[in-house]
Amino acid sequence: MLSLKTKSFQKETLPMSSLPRVTEWTREFVSRQFDDLGPEACLAEITECLTRENPELLDMARNCAADVDNGPKVMVGFGMFYQLLVSASADTNEKQIMHPLPCVTAKTRDSLVREIDAEGSESFTLRTIEDLESTNPELMQMAHGFASRHQDYLRVMQGFALLYRSLVVQSGADRKYLH
């Protein structure tokens, strides 16, 4: 796992996440789905959903996966990560009218590029992973377990960090807009 104690980050720089918190039950449920249906079938369904409802996030995931060895397998991990959040939100809502996760915009993506450029990729990743670990430990456990099976652990974790942070930032922007 990344050494999160190498640098102290100020908590006030990260907004409280309004993303759904993944439970152990949800993590096991999604894992069974992937086992029963097969990773390729699950990824195809998730990709279809993302193409319709969150194309910026899909593009970010694809770009991150392309930067890592065995990109198609890494895409499965990114798909599972997203599905965990979708399933966790379904656990909390009896009746869903809209898609439960924010739709990442080009404006948010540009904002994240500036954020990464300003603080550096490593600092951005460590800060985001620290936030993920404290606010959504089951989701962090999934990301860490998946990344640890890959030779390029850090780059895979950077992908998870970018996807997570983009959803957190977009969620905050959406809440601001609604108020």
N, C-alpha and C positions, 0 to 999 in steps of 0.2 A: 504494500500500500504506500502511497505517497507519504512522505514525512510531513505531516501538517504542523508539526511543532517547530519547523525551521524558521518560521517567520510569524510574528504576531500580527494579526489583522484586526482592525477596528470593526466591531460588529455593526456600528451605526452606518457603515458604508453599504451594507446589504439590507434591502428592505425585507420585512417579514414576508415570507412566501405565502401566497394565497393558493398555491397549487395543492391539490389533494395529497394527503399523507398516505403513502402506501403501507398497508399492514402486512404482516406475515401471511395471513390468510389470502390476501390478494396476490402476493408474490407466488404462493403455491398454486393458486388457481390459474394464473397466467402461465406458469411453467407447465402445468398439466395440459393447457390448451396447446402450447407449442409442441409438447410431446405427442399428444393425441392426433393433432392435425398435421404436424410436421412444420419445421421452421420455414420452409419455402412457401407453403400455403398461407401461413400466418403473415409472413412478410408481404406477400402479394396483396392480401386483404388490407393490411395497414398502409401499404404504399398507395393503394387505390383511394383509401380514405384521405391520406395526406395530400394526394394530388388534387383532390376536390376541395379540402377544407384547410390545408395548411401547407401550401406549396413552398413558401420560403423556408419553413422548417425542414421539409423534405430535401430541398436543394442543399441546405447546410449539412444535413446528415450524409447525403451522397458525397459531397465534397470532402467531408471528414473521412469517410470510409475509403475514398479514392486515395487518400494520403497514407494509408496504412496497408501493410501486407495483408493479403486475404480479405480485401475490401468487401466482397459479397457476404462473408461470414460476419464481419463487423456490422454490416447493415442489419443483419438479423438481431444483433444485440441492441442497436439503436431502435429498431422496431419494437423489441420487447420492452425497452425503457419507456417508450411512448405509450405502449399498450398498458403498462402498469399504471401510468398516470390516468389514462382513460378509464380503466377498470376501477381504480380507487375512487374516482369521482362518481362512478355509477353506484359504488357502495354507499355513498352519502346522499345521493339524490334518488328518490323513488321514481320520479317522472322527469325525464329529460326532454326539454323543449329544444334546446340548442346543443351544439357540440360542447362538451364540458371544458375543453382546454382553449386557451387563447390562440388566436390565429396570428402568428408572427408576421409583422409587416416589414417591408423594405426599410422603413424608417428605423425600426428597432434593430434590424440587422446592421444598418449603417452606424447606429449608436454603439453597438457592441464592437464593431471594427475599431471605432475611435477609442473605446475603453481599453481594448486589447493593445492597441498601438501606444496608448499613454502609459500603461502600467507594465506591459510586457506579457507575453504569452504564459510564462511560468507562474508569475504572480497572479494573473487572472485565473489560471487553472487552480492553483492552490487555494485561493480565496473562495472560489466558487465551490470547490470540493469540500472545503471546511463548512460552508453554509449548507450544502447538501447533507453532509454527515450529521449536522446538528438539527436540521429541520425535517429530514426525511431519511432516517437511518436504513429502513428496509430497501429503499430505492438505491441508496449508496451501496448497500451490501450487494445488490444485484449487479450494479456497475462494476464494483471492485472484483467480484467473483468472475464476471465475464472478461474484464480486461486482464486479469491475472493469467488467463489461459492463452494470452497472446504475447508474442515476442516483444512487441512495441507497446508495453503497458501504458506508458505515459501518453503517447499519442491517442490511444483509444480513450483514456480518461479525459484527455483534452476535448475529444468529441462529445463525451457525455456532459462535461462541464459546459460546453458551448450550447448544447441543446437545452440543458436545464436552465442556464442563465437566461437564454433568449425567452423561454416561457415565463420565467419570473419577471423579467423586465417588461414583457408585453402585458402580463397580468396587471402589473402596477400601472402601466400606461392606460390600460382599459378601465381600471378602477377610477383613475383620475378623470378620465373622459366622462364616465357615468355620473360623477358627483358634480 
